[in-house]
Structure formats: C-alpha cells, structure tokens
C-alpha cells in the first residue's frame, strides 16, 4: 500500500447554513465510504503566500489549491478511483492525486 495526497482545487463555497450542512454531509458520506483508506481527512486551506526565487514573496497561492486529504491505496489508479467520488467535483472543483514517496 502507498499513500496518496488528494489536492483539491476550486469548488464553490456554501453560501447558506443549509448548503453547508449538505456539503458536510456529502463529505462525511464520501469519507465514510473510503473507510480505513483515509489516512488523514485533511482540511481546507485559508490564507496563503507564494515564495519565489531569491526569496520574493507574493500574497496568495498561485496553484488554486483549496485543501487536501491523504489516503492509502494499492496503486495510483486505485487512488484515482477513490477521488472520482469526491464532493468537490459536484461544486466545480477538481482533485489532483499525488503518490507520496516515503524518503524521510
């Protein structure tokens, strides 16, 4: 088994309490369906900054990432299959899937 990061990009934020409750329920169902494959449920991202060559700093990230989770899967294809059910996809977002190389 290997670990994979789900890097969430975009998606629409809930605007009402009802939408927030529905979104949280959808995430709960999805994570529940993944079961023990969830290593770290992760969190959404807040404020960000980008550090460039020579130490230059600009406010805001340049990648559009909005959050992350970490899962365990047999293969990249298996992790991609898990990501296909992610609720962020229903709100216009996407999921990038990266294998974690355990070198440290």
N, C-alpha and C positions, 0 to 999 in steps of 0.2 A: 504494500500500500504506500502511496505517496500522498503528500499534502499539496493542495492547490488553493490559490487565492482567487476569490471572485472579486474583481474590482468593478464596482458599479459606476456607471456613467449616466448622467442625466436623469430623467424621470421628473414627473410633476409632483410637487409637494401638495399634500392635502390642505384644503382651504377651510374646511369646517370640521367640527368635532365628529360628525357622522363619517366624513371621509377618512379622518384619522383613525377612528375605530375600525372601519372596514379595512383600511390598509394594514393596520397592526394585526388584525385577524388573518388577513391573507398571508402576511409574513409568518405568523405563528403556524398556520396550516402547512406552509411550504417547509419551514424548518422541521416541523413535526414529521413530515413525510420523509425527510432526509435522515431522521433518526440519529444513530450513533456516528454517521458520516460527518456530522457537524463537529469540527474541532474547536472553532471559535466563531460564535454567531456574528461577531464584529459589531460595527457601529457606523452611523453616518458621519461624514466629515463636516466640520464647521469652517471657521476662518482658516486661510492658508496663505502661504507666501512661496515664491519660487526663488531659489538661489542659483545663480548662473556662474559662468566662467569669471574668474577674478573676484568672486565674492559678491557680485552685484545682486541686489535683492529687489524683487518686484512683488507687490501685494497681489494675492490671488494665485491659485494654481493655474497652470497652463493646460493641464490634461482634461479637465472637466470631470475628474473623479468625484463621486458623491458619497462613497462608503466602501466597505469591504466585509468579507467573511472568509473563513478558512474551512475547507472540507478535506476529507480523506477519501481517496478513490483508487481503484485499481489501475486507471490509465487516464490520460488526458481526455480521451473520448468519453470515458465514464463520467468525469467531472463536467464536461460539456453537456452531457445528457442531463445531469442534475441541474445545471444552470438554466436549461430550457424552461423550467417551471417557475423561475424567479418572478415575483410580483413586480419588480421594477420594469419588466418588459411590457406589462399592461399599461404603464404610465409613460410610454415613450422613451424609456431608458434602454440601456444595453448592459451586458455583463462581459467583461474580458476575463478569461481564465488563464492563470499562470501557474505552472508547476513550481513548487518551492524546492530548490536544491539545498539539501542539508549539509552545508560546508562549514558551519560554525557551531 
